Amino acid sequence: QVQLVESGGGLVQAGDSLRLSCVASGRTFSRYALGWFHQAPGKEREFVSAISANGGKTVYADSVKGRFTISRANALNTVYLQMNSLKPEDTAVYYCAAVSQASDYAISRGEYEYAYWGQGTQVTVSS
């Protein structure tokens, strides 16, 4: 069982930056691939970014490529999402998610692939 707790959300202006953090419980954090998703009001939850268990592979949604960076610190059981050049359309609740992977380089984009989810943190970007 893995418990995930996100933090770092807030209200910012367009062009500002935020760094989201997600801390996981458990002693096998390094075996989990991790992902970030977001859900805007009235919309489906969407993939944002993911990172493999060993941190060697990352993937991004086209809408955030070049602006967001995902990273992880296995010694701290933490995954980060650095968000730069924020836009009003980035406004959403951001969730981190985890899934145990057999391969250190496996990466998951699909919401249905993830077994564990955090409670979410609100990001609001004003124009």
N, C-alpha and C positions, 0 to 999 in steps of 0.2 A: 504494500500500500504506500502510495506517495501522496503527500499533501503539498499543495502549491499555494503560495501567497504572493500576490502582486502588490507593487507599490510604485510611486513615482508619478502617478497621473496628476492632472491639474488643469487650470485654465491659463492659456497662454495666447499671445497674439500671433498672427500669421508671420512666418519667418523665424519664429523662436525655435528653441530646442528643448527637448525633454529626454530624460533617460528613465526608462522603466526597468524595474528589477523584479525578479521572481525567485523567491527562495523556496527550496524544496526540502522536505523532511526525508529521512532515510539515509542509509549508508551506501547505497548503490547508485548514487546520482550519475556517476560516470558511465553507466550502462544505458542511460536513457537519451534518446533523441528528443529534442525540445522544439516547440513551435510557439509562435505568437499569432493570434487571430484577433480580428476586431469585428464589432457589430454596431452599426449605426442604427439610430431609431427607425423602426419600420422596415429594416433590411435584414437579410440573412447574414449569419456569421461568415466572415471571409478570411481566407488565408492571408497572412502578412509576410511571415518569414519563418525559417526553420534552420536548425543546426544539428549536425550529427553528434553522436555520443562523444567522439574524440575532438570535436570542434574543427575537424579538418575540412568539412564540407558545409556550405551554407547556400540557401536559396531564398529569393525574394519575389514578392508579387511585383508585376511591372509598375504598378502605381507608386511603389516606394523605392524602387531600385535607384541607387545613387544618393538617396536621402537618408535611409535607415540602415543601421548596422546591427546585426545580432552577434552576440558573443557570449561566452560562458566561462565561469571560473569554477571548475570542479572541486577545488579545495574548499570553496565557500558554499557549495551546493546552490549556486546562483546563475541564472541566465539574465542577460541584459538586452534591452532594445534601445539603442541610441537613435533618437528621432531628430533630425535636423530639417531646417527649411519647412517647418510645418505649414500645412494648408488647412483652410476651413473644412475641406472634405476628408481630412484625417480624423475629424471629430467622431468619437465612438467609444464604446467600452472595449478595453484591450484585455485579452485573456492569454495566459500562458498555458501550455499543455505539454504532457510528457507521455512517451511510449517507450517501453523496453524494446531494444533492438538486438538481434543476434550479431549484426555487423556494426563495427565501430563507425563505418562510413554511411550507413543507411540513413535516409532522410525521408520525411513524410510531409506531404502537402495537404493531404486530405483530412478534413475534420474527423471523419469516421475512424481514422487510423489511430487516433490518440485515446489512451485509456484514462488519463488523469487530467483534471482541469482545475484552474484556480477560480476565484470568485470574481475576478475582473477588477480593473481600475479605470476610472473615467478620464478620458482626455478630451478637452474642449478647446478648439482653436477658433479664436474670433478674428474677423476680417478687419 
